[in-house]
Amino acid sequence: MSEAQLWDAVDAYFTELLSPPDEVLTAALADSDAAGLPAINVAPNQGKLLQLLAQLQGARRVLEIGTLGGYSTIWLGRALPADGRLVTLEYDAAHAEVARGNLARAGLDKITEVRVGPALESLPALADEHPEPFDLVFIDADKVNNARYIEWALRLTRPGSLIVLDNVVRGGRVTDPDGGDPSVEGTRAALELIAGHPKLSGTAIQTVGSKGYDGFALARVLD
């Protein structure tokens, strides 16, 4: 058994035991695949982690940057109370339409809002509405702008809020400052921002599994 096969087998065991897929989540992935969306959604056990983090936060308001087909959005939305709110930002209108259908099937359309357009345009518009601070922000969009997304997340949160940044390992390339990969450069800039910002305390974790070799960063907003 190869290393990758072993990772897949362990993930399958964890998923079956601790976060088995249900009809709604299975249908969300099927509809995303049928619509030609890339299979870059979080794994089921990663989705369950997001749900648990939101529940541990006691989150009522969640912001997601990067919707895709709404799979991670469903996990996060299920953590919210009936009067909660989840705003998710998606660049591609076709992806957003798939996500809206998946969220409606999940019974989350009343508390979720999918906004279409470049996130760096949607975020200032959202800030102009002076929304109640978000308790959790999940960032899983284009990696080039990761640092700018962290900056916007800081403006839209409160002390005690949690920021989760996905895909930070880049197959190990995150350690190479001279590789010329804009996604790596954007990720390094975000991690350096977390490390040096006086209002953030964070860490990053490497992961292996059905999504390969990757990882995520967590940052808590301080007083």
C-alpha positions in Angstrom: 0.0 0.0 0.0 1.4 3.4 -1.0 1.6 6.3 1.4 -1.3 8.0 -0.4 -3.4 4.9 -0.3 -2.8 4.6 3.4 -3.9 8.3 3.9 -7.1 7.6 1.9 -7.8 4.4 4.0 -7.4 6.3 7.3 -9.5 9.1 6.1 -12.2 6.7 5.0 -12.2 5.0 8.4 -12.4 8.3 10.3 -15.2 9.6 8.0 -17.3 6.4 8.2 -17.0 6.3 12.0 -17.2 10.0 12.9 -18.7 12.0 10.1 -20.7 9.7 7.8 -22.1 11.5 4.8 -25.9 12.0 4.7 -28.2 12.4 1.7 -27.9 16.1 1.6 -24.1 16.2 1.6 -23.9 13.4 -0.9 -26.3 15.2 -3.2 -24.4 18.4 -2.8 -21.2 16.7 -4.1 -23.1 14.9 -6.9 -24.7 18.2 -8.1 -21.3 20.0 -8.0 -19.7 17.2 -10.0 -22.6 17.2 -12.5 -22.2 20.9 -13.0 -18.5 20.5 -13.7 -17.2 22.1 -10.5 -13.7 21.1 -9.6 -13.4 18.5 -6.8 -11.6 20.9 -4.4 -14.2 20.9 -1.6 -13.1 20.1 1.9 -13.1 16.4 2.9 -16.0 15.2 5.1 -13.8 15.0 8.2 -12.6 18.5 7.5 -16.1 19.7 7.1 -17.0 18.2 10.5 -14.0 20.0 11.9 -15.4 23.3 10.6 -18.7 22.5 12.1 -17.2 21.7 15.5 -15.1 24.9 15.5 -18.2 27.0 14.8 -20.0 25.2 17.6 -17.1 25.7 20.0 -17.2 29.4 19.1 -20.9 29.5 19.9 -21.0 31.1 16.5 -24.2 33.0 15.4 -22.6 34.7 12.4 -20.2 33.1 9.9 -18.4 34.6 6.9 -17.1 32.2 4.2 -14.8 33.4 1.4 -14.9 30.9 -1.4 -18.2 29.0 -1.7 -17.7 26.6 -4.6 -20.8 24.3 -4.5 -21.7 25.0 -0.9 -20.4 21.8 0.7 -18.4 23.5 3.4 -21.1 26.0 3.7 -23.6 23.3 4.7 -21.3 22.0 7.4 -20.9 25.5 8.8 -24.5 26.4 8.4 -25.6 23.4 10.4 -23.6 24.7 13.4 -25.7 27.9 13.5 -28.8 28.6 15.6 -32.1 29.2 13.9 -31.5 33.0 14.0 -27.9 32.7 12.8 -26.5 34.1 9.6 -23.9 32.9 7.1 -22.6 35.0 4.3 -20.6 33.2 1.7 -18.7 34.9 -1.2 -18.3 33.2 -4.6 -16.5 34.6 -7.6 -18.2 32.3 -10.2 -21.9 32.9 -10.8 -22.4 29.3 -12.1 -20.8 27.9 -8.9 -23.0 30.2 -6.8 -26.2 28.9 -8.5 -25.2 25.3 -7.7 -24.4 26.3 -4.1 -27.8 28.0 -3.7 -29.6 24.8 -4.8 -27.5 22.7 -2.4 -28.2 25.1 0.5 -31.9 25.1 -0.2 -32.0 21.3 -0.2 -30.2 21.4 3.2 -32.9 23.7 4.5 -30.3 26.5 5.1 -31.5 29.0 2.5 -33.2 31.1 5.1 -30.0 31.7 7.1 -27.4 31.7 4.3 -26.7 34.3 1.6 -24.5 33.6 -1.4 -22.9 36.8 -2.8 -21.4 36.7 -6.3 -18.4 38.6 -7.6 -14.7 39.1 -6.7 -14.3 38.8 -2.9 -12.2 41.9 -2.8 -15.2 43.8 -4.2 -17.8 42.0 -2.1 -15.9 42.5 1.2 -15.9 46.3 1.1 -19.6 46.3 0.1 -20.3 44.0 3.1 -18.3 46.3 5.4 -20.2 49.3 4.2 -23.4 47.7 5.6 -21.8 47.8 9.1 -22.9 44.2 9.9 -22.7 42.7 13.3 -19.2 41.2 13.7 -18.7 37.7 12.5 -17.8 35.0 15.0 -15.9 32.8 12.5 -14.4 33.4 9.1 -13.5 30.6 6.8 -11.1 31.5 3.9 -10.9 29.0 1.0 -10.6 31.1 -2.1 -7.8 32.2 -4.4 -4.6 32.0 -2.5 -2.9 35.0 -4.1 -5.1 37.3 -2.0 -5.0 35.4 1.3 -3.3 38.2 3.2 -5.9 40.7 2.0 -8.7 38.4 3.0 -7.1 38.1 6.5 -7.1 41.9 6.7 -10.7 42.1 5.7 -11.6 39.4 8.2 -10.0 41.5 10.9 -12.3 44.4 10.0 -15.4 42.2 10.1 -14.8 40.3 13.3 -14.5 41.0 17.0 -12.1 40.0 19.9 -12.6 36.3 20.3 -13.5 35.6 16.7 -11.8 32.8 14.9 -10.3 32.9 11.4 -9.6 29.7 9.5 -7.4 29.7 6.4 -7.4 26.6 4.3 -4.7 25.0 2.0 -1.6 26.6 3.6 0.9 23.9 3.0 0.8 24.0 -0.9 2.3 20.5 -1.1 5.2 21.6 1.1 6.1 24.5 -1.3 5.1 27.0 1.4 8.7 26.7 2.7 10.1 28.0 -0.6 10.2 31.8 -0.7 11.8 31.9 -4.2 9.6 29.4 -6.1 7.7 32.0 -8.0 4.3 30.5 -7.3 1.8 33.3 -6.6 -0.3 31.0 -4.5 2.6 30.2 -2.3 3.6 33.9 -2.1 0.0 34.8 -1.1 -0.1 32.1 1.5 3.3 33.0 3.0 2.1 36.7 3.2 -1.0 35.6 5.1 1.0 33.5 7.5 3.5 36.3 8.1 0.6 38.7 8.7 -0.9 36.4 11.3 2.6 36.0 12.9 3.2 39.7 13.2 -0.2 41.2 13.8 -0.8 42.5 17.3 -4.4 41.5 17.2 -3.9 37.9 16.0 -2.7 34.8 17.7 -2.4 31.8 15.4 -0.9 28.6 14.4 -0.8 26.3 11.3 -1.2 22.5 11.1 0.0 20.1 8.4 -2.5 17.4 7.4 -2.6 14.3 5.2 -5.6 12.5 3.9 -7.9 12.0 1.0 -7.1 15.6 -0.2 -3.3 14.8 -0.1 -0.7 16.7 1.8 -2.0 20.0 2.9 -2.9 22.0 6.1 -4.7 25.0 7.6 -4.1 27.9 9.8 -6.1 29.1 12.8 -6.0 32.6 14.1 -7.9 34.1 17.1 -8.7 37.8 17.1 -7.4 39.4 20.3 -8.5 42.5 22.3 
